[in-house]
Amino acid sequence: MRQEDVNELVVWLRKAQAGRRLVPQRSYRDFRFGPPPEDSEPQGLQQFPTSRDW
């Protein structure tokens, strides 16, 4: 992690500890995630369990 990223996180932590609101930048306020991707796996293929499956 870069030092400037660490410094930004420290600033956020201090603001949160001081009880101040963490407000996103104006450009992020109206951000919306796109729709989830469609399932690209062909039907009928057996998926083997992996370490990511719980």
Residue, then its C-alpha position, 0 to 999 in steps of 0.5 A: m500500500r502506498q504511503e499516500d493511501v495510508n495517509e488518506l486512511v489515517v485522515w478518515l480514521r481520525k475524522a470518524q473517531a472525532g465524530r465527523r461524517l465521512v462524506p463521499q466526493r461529489s463525483y461519487r454521490d450519484f454512482r450506480f453499479g451496473p446490472p450484474p453480469e449474466d451467467s455465462e456458463p453453458q447449461g448442463l456442465q457440472q461445476f466442481p466444488t472449489s475452496r470458494d464454495w462454502 
